[in-house]
């Protein structure tokens, strides 16, 4: 064999070895350090904070250790995106501080959800909340103190106002709830780096935006930065923009944000009370961004953390618990 042929063979073998190394290593986003690089690249493009210790990120690492490279790569579609933090009902300040400090270290904004109103969720899967008004006032004060001088975007009390409008919350609790939400907005807005969006349900829930607008006014939306739509739901983005613009017209042109975390395939068809809890066949929606293409829509956000259960239905764990099989389905069906 000539020296020239031996050299060519050596170069070919070297190329194969390098190709194998990069394909299973950290250069394509699927190897042991590839997930971390994908997360870093995504965070660099987003104004919002990507939590490196999220349940999705931890699951990616577990799949990598188990040799499940394909599943790990799929879950990077969640782990590499900014998702909202839902601070503890017991000690919100600690969770809030962790998020805002992590965000500040990268020049980002933490997205937070304040979800602890008394008589929460009308006794359904996410029932609970503060035991009384005084406890809630202390809780929201601790939440706000945790933010301090940092930047944060807060989704305030998912479902609380729509549950007044739809009659789920008993009438004798309405005035207290309006007062608590209004005071929460004032308390959070004492911190200049905070933007507050009061939850307003979604277009498939409250069909008449005039009734909803009246309730939002009573809850103090005029002092907030706007309202939030589609939290933890599956309605399509274009429908929420249209609904948001209608509602905005009743609220002095208030701005809004939309939860796009799981609306890639839109809602499951069927009775409204049967389609909101862990519906099958859903997909991730548009990634979080402030480039919405609409002058009233401030951001698309992942408020509901994709892969966390809506409740013990369709084989799921309790509300808020991580469910990797559901997360994989959302990621697999994403466009």
Secondary structure, 3 states (H helix, E strand, C coil): CCHHHHHHHHHHHHHHHHHHHHHHCCCCCCCCCHHHHHHHHHHHHCCECCCCCCHHHHHHHHHHHCCCHHHHHHHHHHHCCCCCECCCCCCHHHHHHHHHHHHHHCCCEEEEEECCCCCEHHHCCCCECCCCHHHHHHHHHHHHHHHCCCCEEEEECCCHHHHHHCCCCCHHHHHHHHHHHHHHHHHHCCCCCEEEEEECCCCCCCCCHHHHHHHHHHCCHHHCCEEEECCCCCCCHHHHHHHHHHHHHCCCCCEEEEECCCECCCCCCCCHHHCCCCCCCCECCCCCECCCCCCCEEEEECCCCCCECCCCCCCCCCCCCECHHHHHHHHHCCC
